[in-house]
Amino acid sequence: MTRVAFFDTKPYDKVWFGRLCSEYEVEIVYFESKLSEKTSALAADFEVVCAFVNDSITEEVIESLYAGGTRLLAMRCAGYNNIDFKAAFGKIHVVRVPAYSPYAVAEHAMALLLSSVRKIHHSYVRTREFNFSLNGLVGFDLHGKTVGVVGTGKIGRVFIDICKGFGMRVLAYDPYPDEKLGVTYCSFEELCKESDIISLHCPLTEESLHLINRESIAMMKDQVVLINTSRGALVDSQALLEGVRSKKIGAAALDVYEEEGELFYEDKSTTILDDDTLMLLIAMPNVLVTSHQAFLTREALGNIARTTLSSIASYVKGEVMEHEICYQCDTCHKVTGQRCF
């Protein structure tokens, strides 16, 4: 049995991984703490470590894991901007789950959009208090509106299909456009100027960091609706807050936040948050925040567990890991049938 140190464990992780670990001959030791400089020593003598999107996998963590015998880091998520890949290269192999369920994330984005424009979250709270007034709940039709979709990968494509079903006009921006997709591609600047709604479905890179900032917000239509279910740092949170306060942004719905690492997935209901920006955003009546929950469906959790365990099994057998990544993968055109190193 291969022993795996499993960090940032939640109850639903144990359910789905527990169902499958014996099938893949894996023994999992669960740790509730996030993987960081303070906790990496817990992984001593574990050849495989399983981590999540908000763990901090710095050079110091990589060195600690490597010294303790870890040779595979299995990320049970799609994102990997929290890993120091240069430190890992040649020492620790890294795998991820690139596509657990594009439907889960795209459908959550549409749920956020509908809730925001029809003010469902406000009406829910009102009726719980037997307040059946409709004052202040006026929304708008999605039909006929222009939605700008930033990123046309698997999730973006599913979201586009959903928007088309609502009768919306779709504009798209992607550095690598897919002309077979049947949507109108344009520059990011044009998308900002033309869209009634903007939804982000792109990875976080050096180029996309703070893609939504004071300058891009200034280009947008008045009362634009912004949806982000991708990565928090795509949006400059302070610029977003200013846009909401100035009423330039009509509504914002966020499933991610750039400083979410120590907050999301945790119960902070009895503590005072140090993050004033997040507190002010949540306090705004036209801002809806969910805590990185877009992936959380039965189908996605099952796919995450199976893909992660399959990658671990491939590593143990000495096979090529289909979902291995390294810091050279964007440029090296990885040879089929070979590991990254």
PyMOL commands that set and color helices and strands:
alter all, ss='L'
color gray80, all
select helices_A, chain A and resi 11-20+40-43+59-67+85-88+102-118+120-128+154-165+179-181+188-194+214-219+232-234+237-245+276-283+298-316+329-332
alter helices_A, ss='H'
color red, helices_A
select strands_A, chain A and resi 2-6+26-30+48-51+72-75+93-95+146-150+169-173+184-185+197-200+224-228+249-254+287-289+324-325
alter strands_A, ss='S'
color yellow, strands_A
deselect
rebuild
show_as cartoon
